[in-house]
Amino acid sequence: MPESRIHLIGICGTAMATLAAMLKQRGHDVRGSDQNMYPPMSDFLAAQGITTFNGYKPEHITGEIDRVVVGNAISRGNPELEEVLDRKIRYCSLPEAVRDHFLWGSRSVVIAGTHGKTTTTALTGWILAHGGADPSVFIGGIAENFDGSYRIGGGRAFVIEGDEYDSAFFDKTAKFLKYLPDVAVVNNIEFDHADIYPDLEAIRVAFRRFVNLVPRRGLLLLCADDVEAMALQKLAKSPVQTFGLTAGATWQAHDLRVAAGVTTFSVRHDGSPLGTFTVPLLGAHNVRNALAAIAVGASSGLSPDTMAEGLRAFRGVRRRMQLRGTVKGVEVYDDFAHHPTAIAETLAGVRAAYPDRRIWAIFEPRSATSCRRVFQDDFARAFRAADIVVLPAVFRSTLPEAERLSPEQVVSDVRAAGKDARYIPDVEHIVAAVARDAEPGDLVVVMSNGGFDNIHQRLLAALGARADV
């Protein structure tokens, strides 16, 4: 007999599908509903043997269900949610389900911050797995080393991406407040999720509450390069260590060297040389991510040599500077960046690795943050490391014009700084422009937190179809 029967409303989100698979592995009878079920998540759920329903209907909520997990995209008026409330069936949010089924008996390692959470979670989980700690891991993306977004291990460590986004329609607090951090990592803090948080101070409050959850015998890891993260140090009740490129950090990286798509760096621990490490990622931001993973690994008893081996064997995370293909000397990359700082750091890393190659930056304003005019000037500065910048129209935004980002103005401001910048409203014409103007050796970096109308494959196909240049 299954331990319990669990129904998820909104099952096709990456986190919800991951939770469903993990619950299934733990012996629960898992099913769920969503609108417009389609690959890859529908295929993933089918491969896990999870029953799925296309569309929300009251009859999906049956009497034998023990618990319903409600996704944070679901609100009152959803037919299944209304049935759950009418029947008074036990329900919870996704982070509550993760906590109650996996975290109470674990050493919970929570990776938080505005940027770098997914990569740092994957790096940390992989270093611990490589070192024999046999952790469980919950990631908001597909880690190539795990060939998925999760890992169920037999060890005590549970490494989880700590998202500051809200939990559910009935709980507007940050997800990471449910994750019982024994080890908490804060990479950075910036204004983001403008649909949830009114300003930076509201985000600061969420992180202060997060830090306040770390027990006295736990560990708080703060990025020494980020002023907002370091401001949390005075609130800590636990030991605090710092990481970054700043002199005096507990874990300090120095002498960064980039070659052939990898970054090599040396590390000092409390001022003493620890060793040299290599990670197949670009940019100083990814060195910080790797440092956080090293700090967690050391707190788990791993040796520097073991961690160095693990970093060298790291295979990355899909949609984080993922090479989608090379056609006629033009490389097309897919990157999830959608905040101005993430865009700037990604492009700076590419520029440092390839100083003599021409970089195209194609950015789709799509997320709740990137659609907003409040970030207008930040976006204009974010593309400094690119040679050619392309922006389409804002994706399906319902924001009033006064609050909505103006891609045309971003392009105008980038041009004023001396760059080749183009406003091209739709994907069809972007593809045509790149196919016409790209040259062998060019790097085309496509940045979006959505599908972007399959632009990557369309670019590769169009480049392949053109006459040789």
N, C-alpha and C positions, 0 to 999 in steps of 0.2 A: 504494500500500500504506500502511496506517496505520503511524504510528511505533511503536506498541505496543498490545497489547490489555490493558485494565485493567478489573478487576472490583471493584466496591465492595460491601461487606457492610454493610447499614444505610443504604441510599441515600436514604431519604426525609427524613432530618434536613436542616434548611436548609443547614447548612455542607457536608454530604456532597453534596447535590444541586447546590449551587453549584460545588463542586470538579468534579463530573462534567461540568457544562456547560462549565467553563473548559478542562478537558482535551479535551473534544470539539472545542472551537474550535481547539485547538492541533494537531488532526489525529489524535488517538488514537481507537482503537476502544473506546468506553466502554459498559459495561453494569453492572447491579447488582441486588441483591436487598433486599427488606425484607418485614416482616410487614405485612399489612393496608394495601396500597397504596391511597391514596385522594386526591382533590383536596384542596388545590391542587397538591401536589408531584407527584402522578402526571401531572397535565395539563402541568405545567412540564417534566417530563422527557420526556414524549411530544413536546412542541413542539420540544425540542432534538434529537429523533431518537435518543434514548438507549434502548436495549433494557432493559426492566425485568422482573424475575421477582417474582411475588407469593408470598412464603413462602421459607423457607430449605431448600434441598435439596442433597445432595452432588453430584447430577448437574449442577448449575449450574457447578461448578468443573471446567472442561474443560482438556484438554492444551494448547490454544493460548494460554491466558492467560499473560501475561508478569509481571503484578504484581497483587496484591490489596491494596486499601486497607480496613483494618478500622476500623469506627466505634467510638467509645468506649462505646457502649451494648451492644456485643457482648462476650460472655465465653465461657470454655470451656464446651463442651456444645453450642454452636451448630453445626448439622450442616455448614454450609459452612466454618466456621473449622476444624473437626476434619479435614475433607477437605484443606484447605490445608496444615495441619500434617503430615498423613500423607504428602502428595505432596511436601512441602518446596518448595512454590511460594513465590517471593519475596513477602513481605508487608511492609506498613508502616502507620503510623498516618496519619490525615488531616494533621496538621501536618507530618509528614515528607514526605508527598506534595506539599504546597504548597511547602515549602522546595526540594525537589529539582527540581520542574518549573518553578518560577517565581521563586525568590528569590535564587539564587546570583549571577545576573547583574544584579540589580536594586538600586536604592537603596531599601532596605526601610524603610518608615515604619510603625512598630508602635504602635497606640493601645491602651494598657492602663489598668487601674484597675477598682475594684469597680463603679463606676457611670459611665454616660455613654459607654461604649466605642462602641456602635453609632451614636449620633448624632454623636459626634466623628469617627468614621471616615467617615461619610457627608459631613459638613461638609468635612473635609479633602480627601477625594477629589474632591468637587464644586468646591471652590475651585481646586484644581490643574487639573482639567479645564476649568473656565471660563477659567483663565488661560493655557491653551494648552500645559500641560505633558504632556498626553495620558497620564495615569497609568493603571495597572491598579489595581483596587480589589476587595477581598474583605470583605464586610460580613455580620454576623450578623443581618440584617434586610433589608427591602425599602426601598431608597432611591428616593423618587419621581423624583428627577432622572435616575436611571439606569433607572427602571422595572424594577428587579431588585436582586439582592443582589451583583452583580459587574459589573466592567467590564474588558475587555481593551484596553489601550492600547499605543501604540508607544513611549512614553517610558520612561525608566529608573525612574521612581518607581513603587513598588508599595505602596499604602496598605492595611494589613490590620488587622482587629480582633484584638487580642492577648488571647485568653481565658486566664485562669489555671486553668480547669478541666483535668482530667487528659486524657491523650492517647489511651490505649488500654488494653486489659486487661493488656498486657505492659509498659506504660510509664505509671506513675502521676504523672509530672512534668507541669508546666503546659505547655499548648500553646505559649504565647508563647516558651518557651525554644528552640523550633525555628525561629524566624522571623528570625534574623540581623539584628537591628535596627541600621540606620545612624542612624535617628532614632527615639528611644523617647519616648513620651508616657506619663506616669503622672498620671492625674487625681486619684486618691484611693485609699486602702487601708483597708478595713474587714473585719471578720470576715464571711465569706460561704462558701457551698458547704460547709455543715457536714457533708455526707456524705463529703467528700473531705479537708477540713482539720480537725484536732482543735481548733485554737484560732487566735487572731490571729497568734501567733508563727510558726506554720507558714506562714501566708500571707506574712508579712514575709520569710521565708527565700526563698520563690519569687520575690518581687519583687527581693530583693537579687541573686539569681542572674541575673535578667533584666537589671538595670542593669549587671552585670558583663560583659555581652556587647557593649555599645556600644563601638565602636572609638575610638581616640584622636582620629581626625578626624571622628567622628560628632557627635551632639547629643543630650543628654538634656534633656527638657522636663518640669519638675515643677510641680505646682499649689502655689502659694505659700500657698493657704488651707487646705491639708491638712497637719497635723503629720506624719502617717505618711509621706506622699509626700516631704516636705522632708527627712526623716531619711535618705533615700537619697542626698542630695547628697554627703555625705562619702565615699561609696563609689565615686563616679564617676571613671572614667579619661578621660572625654571632657569637652568643654565642657558647661556646664550653664546653662540659662536657665529662668526661672520665669514663671508666668502666674497671674493671679487678680485679686481685688479688693483684696488686701493692698498697702498702701503699700510701695514699694520693689521690687515685682515687676518683672522685666524687661519683661513685657507686662502692664500694669495697666489694668483697666477701671474706669471711674468714671462718675458721673452717669447711672445707669441710669434709663430712662424707659419705661413700658409704656403702650401705647395700641393699641386695635383688633387685639389678638392678636399684636402685634409688640413687640420690645424694642429700644430704641435706646440706645447707650452710646458713651462716648468712650474712647479708648485712649491711654495714654502708653507710649512705648518708651524704656527707660532714662531715664525721667523727662521726656522731651520729648514734646510732643503729636504723635500720629501721625495722628489723624483721628476721625471719627464713623462708626459702623457701625450697621446695622439688620439684625436677623435675625427671621424670622417664627416665633419660639419664645418661650416664657414661662419665667421663673424665672432666678435668679442662676446656677443650675447650668448652664443652657444658654448663658449669657454666658461662663462658664469654658470650656465646650466650644468655643464660637466662638473664644475667645482662643487655645486650643491650635491650632486650624486656621489662624488668622492667623499664629502663630509658625512653623508648618511652611511655610505659603505664602511667608513672608518668607525663610526659609532656602532656598527654591527660586527666589528671585529675583523674586517677584511684587510689584507695586507696591501701596501701600495702596488706591488707587482701584480697581484691578482686583479686589482682594479684597473691597472694599466692594460692588462690583457683584455679585460671586458670592454673598455672604451674602444680599443682598436677593433674589436669584433662587432661593435654596434653598427646596425644596418639602417638606422634612421626611422622616420615616421612618414607615412604617406601624406602628401600634400604639404610637407615642409621642405621646400626647395627640392621637390621630387622631379627628376628628369623624366619627362614623358616621351621624349624621342629626339633624334637628330636626323635631319633631312637636308642633304646638300650643304652640309657644314653649318646649318643653323640649329642651335639647341633650344628646345622649348621646355620650360620648367613650370611646375604648378606649385604655388605657395598659398597658404591659408591666410597670410597677413591681411588685416583689414583695419587696424588701428594705425594712425600716423607713425607712432614710434616703432611699431613692428615693421612697417614698410621701410622706414629709414634704416633700421638695423639690418634688415635682410639685404637691402641694396648696398649698404656699406660693406657687408661681408662679401658680397659678390664682387664689388669693385676691388677690394683688397686682394682677392684671389686672382682676379683677371684684370689687371690694371690697363692692359693694352687692347682689350676687346670692347666692342660696342654693345651696350646694354639697352634693351627695350624694357620699359616698365609699363605693363598693361594692367590697369587697376579698375575693378568693378565696385563702385559704391553700393553696397548691398545690406550690410549689417545695420542694426539699430544705431550703432555708433557712427559708422562711416557715412550714413545718409544725412547727417545733421550739420547744419551750417556752423555750429559752435566750433567745429574742427577745421573750418575752411582754411585759415592761415597755416595751421599745422600741416595739412596735406600739401599745400604749396611748397613747404620746406622739405617735406619727406622724400621728394624725388631727386634730391641734389646729386646723388651718385649715379643716376641714370643718364643716358645720352638722348634717348627718345622716349617720351612719355605719352601714353594714350589713355584717355578716359572716355567711357560711354555715358549714356544717360543714367541717372540714378535708378536703381532697380525697383520698380513697383512701389514707390514710397507714397504713403497717404499723408505725409506731413504737410502742413501749410507751407506755401512757398517761402515765407519769411523765415521758417525754421529749417528748410531743406537745403542741403549742400548744393552748390552750383558748380558742376564739373566744368562748365564753360569758363567760370571765373578762375578756378584752379589752373586750367590750361593757360589762361591769359597771364596769370601771375608767374607760372613756370617759364613761359616765353619771355617775360620781362627780365627773368634771371639769366637769359641767354641760352635756354634749352630749346630743342625741337620738341614742341608739345602740340598734341592734336586732340581735339574733341571730335570723336566719331561715334554717333549715337547708338549704333547697333553692331552686333557681332559680325554680321555678314560683311559689312564694309570695313571693319577692323581686320578681318581675315584677308580681305582683298588688298588692303594697304600693306600689311606685313608681307604677304606673298609677293607683292610688287617691289618693295623697297628693302627687304632684309638681304643681307650679304653673308657669304660664307665667313664663319667666325663669330657671327652675332649671337648673343644670348638673349632669348625672349623670356622674360619673367612675368608670368601671368598670376595676378594676385586677386583672390576672391574667397569669401567664406561660403560660396555656393557653387552650383554647377556651371554657371557662366555660359549656359547654352552650348555645352560641349566644345568650347572654343579651342581647347588644346588639340583634340583630334582633328578638328576642322583646319587648324593652322598647319598641322603636319601634312594633312591631305593636300591642302592648297600649295604648300611648298613643294611637295612631291610632284604635283601636276604641272608646275611651271617649267619653262625651258631652262636649261642649265645656264648658270650665270658665271 
